[in-house]
Amino acid sequence: MQQLQFWLREALDNVRRNRVMSLLAISTVTIALFILGAFFLSISNLRAAVSAQTQKLDLIVVLEKGMTPQRRREIFEAARMPQVKKLDIVTASQVLEKYGREFEMPIDDLKEANPLGDELHVKLRNPEDFFPVRNYLAGVKGVESVQNSAADNAAQKLLQINRWLAIGALVSLAILSAAILLIIHNAIRLTLFARRREIRIMQLVGATNGFIRVPFLLEGLFYGVAGAAIAAVALSVIYGLSSANASPLAREIMPLAPTAIVGTCAALLLLTGTTFGALGAWISFQSGRGKG
C-alpha cells in the first residue's frame, strides 16, 4: 500500500513539475484521440449505411418455363444452402401480377399464355457471398437467369466500398495510434531526462528498475486516460447533438443511434489511450536506460 502511494505521489509530482509539457501531452493526445474517434464514428456509420444497401441485394433466380413440379422442387432444394438466410418461391402468375402493378399495364390477355417463369427470391446471410451463390445458381439446370448486369455492378461496387472502408479504418487506426505513442513517448522521455540524476541516485541505493519504472508508467497512463476521457466526452456531446438535429438525408448517412455507437467509441478511445500511454512510457524508460 505504501509503495502504491509512493508511486502515485511520484507520478503526480512528475506531472506538476512539467506542467507545460504535461498540458501539451494531454492536449495533443486528446486531439489525436478525438480525430481517431471521429474517424471511427464516420467509418462505422458509412459501413452501416453500405451494409444496409447490400442487405437489399437479394438474388432473383428466374426458372425456365414449363418446368415440372419435381424439377422445381429439386432446384428449390439446391438453393437451400448455408449461405442462404431466406428462400421464397414466386409463381409465374404472381410474377405477372407484380409486373402489372409496377408498370401499370393490363395483364388479362397474358394470363392464359404467361410468358414468364417461376422465380426464387434468395436472401443471403452475408452479402460477401453474393457472387459465389449467384454463379452457382446460374449453373443449375433449369435456371434461365440470375439477376441482371446492372444489379451485379451495383453489388460489386457496394462490396468494394465496404472492403475499402474496412481497410481505410485499419490504416488510419495504425497511423493515429503511432502518433499517440510518439507523443507520450516524447513527454515521458523529457521527464526522464530532467530526473536522470534522481534516477541514478535511486539505483545506487538499491532501487530496482521495476520500482523506478512504475511512476513513469502511471504518468503515461495518466496522459493516455486523460486525453481519452476528454476526447470521448467531446465526441459524445457532438455526436448526440448532431443525431438529434439531423435531417432525413443526414440520418441516411448517419444511421447509427448514439446509444448504439458512442459507448463503443468511448471504450475504444479509453483502451487506446491506456494501452499506448503505458507502452509509450515503457519504451521511453527502456531507451532512456540504454542511453544512461
N, C-alpha and C positions, 0 to 999 in steps of 0.2 A: 504493500500500500504506500509506504514511504517512497519507494522507487518510482511508482507511478506519479505521485505528487511532484517529485523532483523533475521527472521528465516533462510533465505538463507545464511546470513553472519555467523550466528552461526553454521550452518551445515558445511560450508566450513572451518570455523575455527577448528571444530572438526576433519575434515579430515586432515588439515595441522598439527594440534597438534600431531596427532597419525599417522605420515607418514608411519612408518614401518607397523603398524597394518592395515592401510588403503590399502597399496600396497599389503599386504598379503591377505587381504579380497578380493580385486578386482581380483587378480591373481587366487586365489582359486575358486572364483565364475566363473571366465572365463573358467577355466579348467573343472569345473563341468558342466557348460552350454555347453561347446564345446563337451564333451562326450555325453550329452543329445541330442544335435543337430545331432551329428554324428550317434547316435543310431536311432534317428527319421528318418534321411535320409536313413539309411540302411534298417530299417523296412519298410518304405514307398516303397522303390524300390523292396524289396523282396515280399511284398504284391501285388504290381502291377504286378510283374512277375508271381506270383502264380495265380492271378486273370485272367491274360491273358490266362493262360493254362486252368483254369476252364471254361472260356468262350467257349473253344473248346469242352466242354463235352456235345455235342448235343446228344439227345436221338434218337435212331433209333428204331422205332416200326415196327416190321415185322408182316404183316397181313396174315391170313390163305389164302391158295389158293382156287380158285373157289368161292370167296365171291361175293354176289350180289352187284350191284352198290348202292342199297339203304342202305344195311348194312355198306358198306364202307363209305357212307356219314354220317351215324349215328356215326361211330367211329371217323370220322374227326371232327364232331361237339363236341363229348365228349372230344376230345383232346384240344379244344379251350378254355382253362382255363385262368384265370387272370395271372397265373404264367408263361404262355407261351408268349414269345415275337414274335416268328415267327413259322409258321407251313406250311410245304410243303408236298405234296403227290408225291411220285415217283412210277410210274407204274412198274409192273413186267418186262416188256420189257426194260425199262430204267435201272432197276437194273441189268439185264442180260448183257446189253451193258457195263455198268460200270465195272462189274467183268471181262468181256472180255478184256477191255483195261488195267485194273490193273494187271491181271495175264497173259496177252498176250496169250490167248487161243482161239481157234475157237469156235464160238457160233452158227453157222448156223444150225447145227443139233438140237440145243436145242430150236430154236425159235418156232417150231411147238408144242412142248410139254414142255413149260417153267416150270422148277421145282421150280422156285422162286415165292414168293408172292409180293404183293404191299408193299410199305414202307411209313411210315410217319416220316419225319425228323422234330424233335422238338427242337427249340432253346429257352432256358429259360431266363427269366429276371434276376433271381438271382440263381447262382449256388447252394446255400444252399437248393433250392427246388428240387435238382436232384433226391434224393431217394424218397421223398413223391410222386412226379409226376410219377417216374418210377414204383413204386409199384401200384399206382392207374391204370395206363395204362396197366400194366401186368395183372390186374384182369378183364379188359374189355373183354366181349365175342367177339370172332373173332380175338383176338390178339394172335399170335403164340409165340412171344418172344419180349423182350425189352432189347437191349444191351446185352453184354456178361460179364462174371465174371471178365475178365481182365480189361475191361473198368470200371466196378463197383469198383474194387480195386483201380484203378488209381484215380477215382473220390473221393473215401473215403480218400485216402492219401492226395490229394491236399486240400480237405476241412479241414482235420485235421491240416495240416500245416498252413492254413490261420487262423484257430481259435487260434492255439498256438502262432502264431506271434502277434496276437492282444493282447492275454493275457500277453505275454512277454513284449510288448510295455508298457502296463499299469503298470506292476510291476516295470519295470525299471524307468518309469517316477516317480512313487511314491518314490522309493529309492533315486534317484538323487535329487528330489525336497526336500526331507527331509534333505539331505546333504547340499544343498544350504541354507535351512532355518537355520540349525545349525551353518553354517559358519557365516552368517550375524548376527545371534543372539549373538554369542560369541564376534564379533567385536564391536557391539553396547554395549554389556554388559561391556566390558573393558572401553569404553568411559564413560559410566555411573559411573563406579567405580572411574575413575580418576577425574570426575567432581561432585562427590556426595556432596561436601561442597558447591559448587556454586549452585547446585540444591536446597539444603536445604535453602540457603540464599534467593533464588528467591521465595521459598514457604513462607518464613517468611514475606517477603514484600508484599505478596498478589497475586503472580502469580499463576494461575490455573494450574492443572495438564495437561490440554489440551494445554495450551500455552507453557509449558515446553517440552511437548512431541513432538511437531511438528518438531523442528530441528533434533531430533533423527530419526523421520520417514523419513525426507528428506535425512538424511545421509544414512539410509538403502536403500532408493530408488536409491541414487547415486551409491552405491556399486552394486546393482542389475542391474541397467540400463547400467552402465559402463561395467560390466562383460558380459552382454548380447550383447552389441554392438560390443565389441572386438571379442567375440565368433562367432557372426553372420557374421562379415566381413571375418574372417579367414575361416569359413566353406564355404562361398560363393565363395571365391577365389579358395579354394582347390577343391570344387565340380565342379566349372566351368572348371578348368584345367583338372580334371580327365575325365569329359564328353567329352571335346574337343579331347583328345588324346586316348579315349577308343578304344579298339579293338572290332571286331564284337561280340566276346564272352562276353566282358565286357558290351557291350550295351544290351545284353540279360539279364544280371544280374542287370544293372542299366538302365531300360527303361525310366525313368522319366527325361525329359529335365530340365536344370537349371531353365528356366523360369516357369516351372510347379510346382516346389517344393521348390526352395530356398527362395522365398518370404514368403511362409507359414512357413518354418522353422525359418526364422528371426522373424516373428511375434510371433511364439510360444516362442522363447527364450526371446524376449522383454517382453512378457506377464508374463512368468515365473519369470524373473528377477525382474520386477516391483512388482509383487504380493508378492513374498517371501522376497523381500527387505523390503517392508513396514511391512509385517507380522512379520518378524524376529525382526525388531526394536520395534514393538509394544509389542511383547512377552518379550523382554529384559526390556523394561520400566516397564511393569507390574510386572515382577519378581523382578526387582531392587527396585521398590517402596515397594513391600511386605517385602523385607528384611530390607529396611530402616525403 
